[in-house]
């Protein structure tokens, strides 16, 4: 059930990321790597908010500090995987393998999502004693 919710948020994020890439590259003329960086960061913030309120809504937070720690963890874990993974994969797929931007983006999103779910479930939105220690 949770992975289904995660996937739905990810699908919404993928649509957002694709739309942003189209806008940033076609309308604003940004290079693919710069456009990917901006699109992924905005998608990360979108996904964090939806995961907090929808995917892991049963894992309540107790205050602003804990929300900040979760956002920091989300950026550190999912952000690093998404930013680094997407930039590296987009470079390889588009620049080296000459795969279309849309196909490359979708491939990068799927590969990064598998890692991101585990990190989010086990660390970002964790309710374990280890999380409570770092959020005090």
C-alpha positions in Angstrom: 0.0 0.0 0.0 2.7 2.5 1.0 4.8 1.7 -2.1 1.7 2.4 -4.2 1.3 5.8 -2.6 5.0 6.4 -3.0 4.7 5.5 -6.7 1.7 7.8 -7.2 3.6 10.8 -5.7 6.5 9.7 -7.8 4.3 9.7 -10.9 3.1 13.2 -10.2 6.7 14.2 -9.6 7.7 12.7 -12.9 5.1 14.6 -14.8 6.2 17.8 -13.0 9.9 17.1 -13.8 9.2 16.4 -17.5 7.1 19.6 -17.7 9.8 21.6 -16.0 12.5 20.1 -18.3 10.4 21.0 -21.4 9.9 24.6 -20.1 13.5 25.1 -19.0 15.1 23.7 -22.2 12.7 24.8 -24.9 11.4 28.1 -23.5 14.3 29.3 -21.5 17.1 27.6 -23.5 18.9 26.1 -20.5 21.4 23.3 -21.2 20.1 19.8 -20.3 22.3 19.4 -17.2 21.3 22.8 -15.7 17.7 22.2 -16.5 17.8 18.8 -14.9 19.3 20.3 -11.7 16.5 22.8 -11.4 13.7 20.4 -12.4 14.9 17.8 -9.9 15.2 20.2 -7.0 11.7 21.6 -7.5 10.4 18.0 -7.9 12.1 17.0 -4.7 10.3 19.7 -2.7 7.0 18.7 -4.3 7.5 15.1 -3.5 8.7 15.8 0.1 5.5 17.6 0.9 3.2 15.0 -0.7 5.1 12.1 1.0 4.8 13.9 4.4 1.0 14.4 4.0 0.0 11.3 2.0 2.6 8.5 1.8 3.8 8.5 5.4 0.9 10.5 6.9 0.7 7.9 9.7 4.3 8.8 10.8 3.4 12.1 12.5 6.0 14.7 13.4 6.0 16.6 16.7 7.1 20.0 15.6 9.0 22.3 13.3 12.4 20.9 14.3 11.4 17.3 13.4 10.0 18.6 10.1 13.3 20.3 9.4 15.2 17.2 10.2 13.0 15.2 7.8 13.4 17.7 5.1 17.2 17.7 5.6 17.2 13.9 5.5 15.0 13.8 2.4 17.4 16.2 0.6 20.4 14.3 1.9 19.1 10.9 0.9 16.5 11.2 -1.9 18.0 14.5 -3.0 21.4 13.1 -3.4 20.2 10.0 -5.2 17.8 12.0 -7.4 20.2 14.9 -8.2 23.4 12.9 -8.7 21.6 9.9 -10.2 19.5 12.0 -12.7 22.4 14.2 -13.7 24.7 11.2 -14.3 22.1 9.1 -16.0 20.8 12.0 -18.1 24.3 12.8 -19.3 25.0 9.1 -20.1 21.6 8.6 -21.8 21.2 11.8 -23.7 24.8 12.9 -24.4 26.5 9.6 -24.8 23.8 7.1 -25.9 21.6 9.7 -27.8 18.4 8.5 -26.2 15.5 11.0 -26.2 15.1 13.5 -23.3 11.7 12.0 -22.3 12.9 8.4 -22.4 16.1 9.3 -20.6 14.2 11.1 -17.9 11.8 8.3 -17.3 14.6 5.8 -17.1 16.5 7.9 -14.6 13.4 8.4 -12.5 12.6 4.7 -12.3 16.2 3.7 -11.4 16.4 6.4 -8.7 12.9 5.6 -7.3 13.9 2.1 -6.3 16.6 3.4 -4.1 14.6 6.4 -2.9 11.8 4.4 -1.5 14.0 2.4 0.8 15.9 5.5 2.0 12.6 7.3 2.7 10.9 4.4 4.5 13.9 3.4 6.6 15.5 6.7 7.4 13.7 9.9 6.3 10.2 9.0 7.7 11.4 6.5 10.3 9.8 6.3 13.7 12.6 4.3 15.2 14.4 5.2 18.4 17.4 6.3 16.3 15.1 9.0 14.7 13.8 10.2 18.0 17.3 10.7 19.3 18.4 12.9 16.3 15.2 14.9 16.4 15.4 16.0 20.1 
